[in-house]
């Protein structure tokens, strides 16, 4: 049966030259490590289809898309895993063989398309079929690097960009057209992944540690969805407002070209007042840390941590540190005020946990019902 969704290829740049100009034993070891770094991040709701020599093919049905920017977040996560693994290999090796000298020539590029595809089982293996799958493979032979000079990139077709729906983001990328005798011109958008890795590597880590004093009890629950989906219930205000108790509404500002990320701010309305939550650390789909603005210029660090479970679900843990400030007087005063509101905060948090678990269960039932009706 035909489905609609995203089609993704991750392709190692320089693969053939690396193999042909390097000692096979060492070259295989390097490539095994790099492919493992890719496979480790091809996680639900993305589905791995197969390995095609130097490339990995995966897909994501529209029905499983957790939030609009997810395909971009997922691509960047895979790239950072690959680039970090390669950098560690280069740093830690003292070998002078051709394979170890040449691995710096390797890199990773992505091709993202959106369209109709079908699943076909041949010789016990399930393969993606359809014209759009062929179109995606044709895009791998392109003039992107020659035209732009970018080596590590994500090439997103116009169809995929429209399906994601973030025009501000794609307006800031490089527009590129790939001609084809079979499909005509395919309009694409190209963005450089090297700066993404540099920012990821250089960003300061901010989190509430497991062993530090907390403002009040943690919220911990197990959700029957993968981390990337659980992540969307916390970081997407349209979903969060449906389970977060003690608020009347929620909005988001400070988006980076339409995307939620580091520097964005959640505004939680409570009657006539608003609580501001600044995103100060953003690690999809591992954890996110907010600075919650509290009285007298103090802030409370809150970390939402997502741990994958063996059953495919996620353990979500929210921890809030005690109020902090460079002004010791303000910090002391606000910490003394905390017991007066702790009871309400704990009640709201416990009610939020129940509401979140019920919301996820209801959403899963609705999705299953819709799938049966299709």
N, C-alpha and C positions, 0 to 999 in steps of 0.2 A: 504494500500500500504506500502511496506517495505521501511524503511528509514535507513540511516547510520548516526551515531553520537555518542556522549558521553552519558553514563548512570551513574548516580551518586546517591549514598545512603549516607545520614548523619544519623548516629546511636548513640543514647545516651548510653554510657557505664554505667553499674550499675543500669539501669532503674528498672529491676525486683526486685532486692534486696532492692532498695530504697523504692519501693511501698510496699513490703511485711513487711518491718521492720520499717515503719513510719506511723504516723497518717495520714489517707487518706486525710482529709480536707487540712492540711498543705502541704502534699506531692503534691496534685493536684495544689495548688497555685504555688509551686516552679516549677513544670514541665510546667505549662501554661506559666510562664514567660520565661522559657528556649526555649520552642517551638516557642514562639513569636519572640525571638531573632534570631532563625533560619529562620523562614518564612519571616522575614523582609528583609533578604539578599538573598533569592531565587528570583532573579529578572531577567527580560529579559536581554539577550536572553536565559537564562536558564528557562525551563518550569517546574513548579511543577506538578507532576503526582498525588501523593496521600500520605497520612499519613498511616504508617503501624505500629501502636502501638508505639514502641520506635524509629521508623526510618522514615525518609522522603525520598521519591523516586522522582528524577527529571531527566530531560534529556536535551540535547543540540544538535540539528541537525547540521551536518557538515556545511550546507549552512549558518548557523547563527553564526559561530565562528568568533569573531572579530579579534583576534590575537592569535598566538601560545600559549603564556603563560597564556591566559585568564582562562582556567580551574583551574590552580594552584592559580592564584590571587583570583579567586572566592571562592575556598575552604578556603584559608587563611582568607579571609574577613568574611566568615560565622563562622569560628572557633573563630576569635577574638571577634566577636559579642557575641557568646555563652559564651566564657571564661570571657569576661568583665562583662556580665550580672550576671554570677555565682559569680564572685568575689565581685560585688557590693552587692548581696544578703547576702553573708557571712559576709561582713563588716558591713552592716546596721541592721542586725537582733540581737535582744537581747533575742529572744525566746530560750528556752532550751528543746523544744520538740524533739523527735527522728528525725522528718523530717528536722528540722533546723540544728540539729547536724550532720545528715548523708549526707546533700547535698554536702559536700566536697568530697564525694566518686564518684560523678557524673563527667562524662567527655564526650567528643565527638570524634568520629572517622568517617572516610570517606572511601568510596569504589568507585573508578573511573574505568570504563571500556569503551571500544570503540568497536562498532560492529553494526550489523543489528538488527533492531527491527521493530515491527508493532504496530499500534494503533487499538484497538478494543473497541467498545462501547457496554457496557452491563448494562442494567437497568438504562440507562441515564448517566452512568459514563464511561469515556474514560480510558482504562487501557493499559499499555505497555505489549506487548506479544513477545515471541520469546526465542530461546535457550540462547542467550547472556544475556537476562534479568534474566533467571534462573541461569546462571553461576554467575552473579553478586551477587544474593541472597545467593548462596552457599558459596561465599567467606566470608560472614559475620560470619560463624562458622569457625574460623581459629586458628592457633597457633602463631600468630604474637607477642602478648604480652609475651607469654611463651618463645618464641625464642629470643626476642629482649629486653624485659623489657619495651618497649614503650607502654604507655597507650593511649595517645592522638596522633593519627597518621592518615595519608592519605595513603591508600593502592592503588597503581596505577598499573593496569595490564600492561603487556608488550605491549598489543595492544593499550592501551590508551597512553602509553609513546611514542610509535612509531607515533601515530597520532599527538601528541603534537610536537614532533620533537626537543627536547632539550636534546641531549645525555650528554652534560656536567653536566646538573642538575641531571639527574638520575644516572650518574656514581658516584655521591657523596651520594646516598641514600643506604639503606640496601636492597640487593637482597633477595627475599624470594620466595619460591615455595610452593604452596598449592596443594596437591594431591586431586583427586576426581575420584570416580568410574564412574561418568557420563562423565566428560570432560577431564580426564587425568590430567596431571600436568599443573597448571596455574602459569606462571612466573610473579612475581609482584615486585614492588619497594615500599619500605616503608620509609616515612620520618616523623620525629618527629615534631609535631605542637607546643609543649610547648615552644621551643625557639622562634618560630615565634611570639607567643603572647607576650613573654617577650620583644622582640625587638620592637614590635608595641607599647606596653605600655610605654616603656622607651625612645622611639625616641622623639627628640625635635620637637615641632611644629613650623614651619616657614611658614609664609604666608604674603601676602600683605593685610593689613587690609582695610576694606571698607572706613574708615574715614581718612586714612593717605594721605599726598600729593603724587601725581603721576608724573611720568616723562612726560607722555602725555596721551591722552584720552584712555579710556578703549575700548576693543573690546567686544561687547556683541551681541549674536545672539541665536535664538531658532532653534534647529535641530530636525528633525522628527525621531530621533533614541533614544534608551535608553542610560543612562549615560555610561554604559560599552562599548557601541559601539562608542559614541562620544569620550570617553577616548582614544580609539585606534587611532583616527584621530590626536590626539595631541601628544601621547607618542610613536607611531610607526613611525619611520623616513620614512619608505617606503610610508606611507600614508601622513605624514605631508609635505613631499617635493612636493606633488602634489598640495597643496593649499597655502603654505607659499610663499609670494611674496618677491622679493628683494634678492633671493638667487639662486645660480647655482647648489647646491647639498647639501646633508646632510648625515652624517654618525654617528654611535654611538660606543662609546668605554666604558670601565669600567663595562661591564656586569658582573653580579654575576652568575656564572655558566650558562651563556647563557641567563639569564633573565635581562630585563630592570628593574631598581629599584633604590633605594637610592644609591648614589655614581656613577651612570652612567653619561655619558657626551654626549651631542649632539654637533656635529661639523657642523656649517653652513658655507658653502663656499660662499664668495662674491668675484668673480674675483680671485685676488692673495691673498686675506685675508680670514681668518676664524674667525668666532665668536664662542666662547665656552660657552655652557650652561650646568652647573653642576646641577644634580638633588639633591636638599638638603632636600626635604620633599616629601614623596611618600605615598599617601593615596588613593589607588584604591577604588572606582571609584568616590571619592569625590573631591579631588584636588591634584595638583602636583605643587611644587615650584622649580624654577630654580634660580641659581645665574648666571647672564650673565656677563662675564668678559668684562669690559670697560677700557678705557685708564688709565694709571698711577696707576694701581693696584686696581681700584675701581670696584664695582660690582653693578648690578641692579637686584633687586629681581623681578621675574615675577611669578605670581600665575595664574594657569588655574583652574577655579572652575566649577564643574559640578552639576547642580541642577535638580533633576527629576521634570517633569511637569505632571499634572493630565492627559494629553492626551497621555502619554507614551513617550513623547519627552524629550529633555534636554535643559536647558538654560546654555550656555557656556559663561563665563565671563573671560577675560584675563586682568589682571591689572599689571602695571609695576611701582614700586616705584622709587623714585629719586636715582641717583647714591650715593653709600655709601662707606666709607673707614675709617679705624682707623686713617689714615693720613688726618687730617682736611684740610691741604693745597691742597692735591690731590683732595679731595672731593669737595672743593670749586671751583677749576679750572674746573673740569669736569662738574659740575653743570652749570657753566657759559658757557660752550661749547654747552650744550644741545640745546639751541634755534637755533643754526646754522644747526642742523640736524633734529630738531623736525618735520619740514614740510615733509621731505621725509619719516620719520618713520610713521607719521600719514597716509600719502598716501599709503604706503605699507600695513599698518594694515587694512585700509579700503578695499583695493583691496583683501587682504587675506580673509577678512570676506565674501566678495562676492564669491570668488573662493571656499571657504570651503562649503558654502551653495549650490553652484552649483554642487560641487563634490559629496556631500552626496545625493542630489537629483538624480544625474546621476547613482550613485552606486545602489540606491534603485530601479530605473527603470530597470537597468541591471539584478538585482537579481530577480525581478518580472518576467521579460521576460524569464530568464533561468528556473524559476520554472514552467512557463506555457509550456515551450518546453519539460520539463522532462516527 
